[in-house]
């Protein structure tokens, strides 16, 4: 599944993207998606982790801080 987006690229970025796509026999969209994914890998992992933990157990702030103190981290 994909979402259409309009991006405004500086001319030199557009040229580099176009050249890279041609070199790798990919579309500009595929090349841009790979570059963006590489740049945002950590953020994507965080989003996936948050989705997995949604609806899971929660802990109060006080309990969390007490745990950190007990572990010598605070």
Buried (B, 14 or more C-beta within 10 A) or exposed (E): EEEEEEEEEEEEEEEBBEEBBEEEEBEBEEBBEEBEEEEEEEEEEEEEEEEEEEEEEEEEEEEEEEEEEEEEEE
